[in-house]
Amino acid sequence: MKLKSAVITADIIKSSSYDPKSYELIINQLKQEANLIKKDFAPTYVEFEISRGDSFQLVLYDANKALQIALRFKAAINKIVLSNKKSKSSSKIVDMRMSIGVGAIEYESNIVSESNGPAFHYSGRGFDNLMKRNDIKTMVHTDNTNVNDEFKTSLKLLDYLIDKWSIASAEVVYYLLQGLTETKIAELLGISQAAVNLRKKAAGWDEIQSLLKRYEQVIDAL
């Protein structure tokens, strides 16, 4: 039995509202990001599976990295420029619900949906809860009520920050989550370092970093 594993259950919000071309772009971005994360986080990363067209599950051996990985997916999706958007300064229009379950994985299968254990149960229950609400998009569930209550508050604030991202802000956060410097990001995007710094501040990066650090501390202490 593996302790402190994590399962992320997620879906694309209002997926049926996208035209086929836009939807294909979103799904391809998800798959591409899953492959990059698998490479960046091996052997932490276990498996990724898309189901029902607009939903997916990701299994991780190291729960400490689950929130960082969830944010990677969010930023990757949020930075997509669809055909009906004229510039990256536009507000993002693609978003996700994500439930992180932290616990043991008691039965492992090559097919994610056939695996089982508390991490799956917590993630699934959290996702069911998200589906009933419109005031929160990200949840963490563990076997510790105090931990769950703490993250209910902090993740609601995270959602508030993310809702204010522009496509350009999401793009900068995406690269910051990969550990790139402002100079390197500026080079990649063809903008000045000062512009990167402005987008970083607008996205609430310092607050996001603090939350990621706190998440790892709390999960370590479980």
Secondary structure, 3 states (H helix, E strand, C coil): CEEEEEEEEEEECCHHHCCHHHHHHHHHHHHHHHHHHHHHHCCCEEEEEEECCCEEEEEECCHHHHHHHHHHHHHHHHCCCCCCCCCCCCECCCCEEEEEEEEEECECCCCHHHCECHHHHHHHHHHHHHHCCCCCCEEEECCCHHHHHHHHHHHHHHHHHHHCCEHHHHHHHHHHCCCCCHHHHHHHHCCCHHHHHHHHHHCCHHHHHHHHHHHHHHHHHC
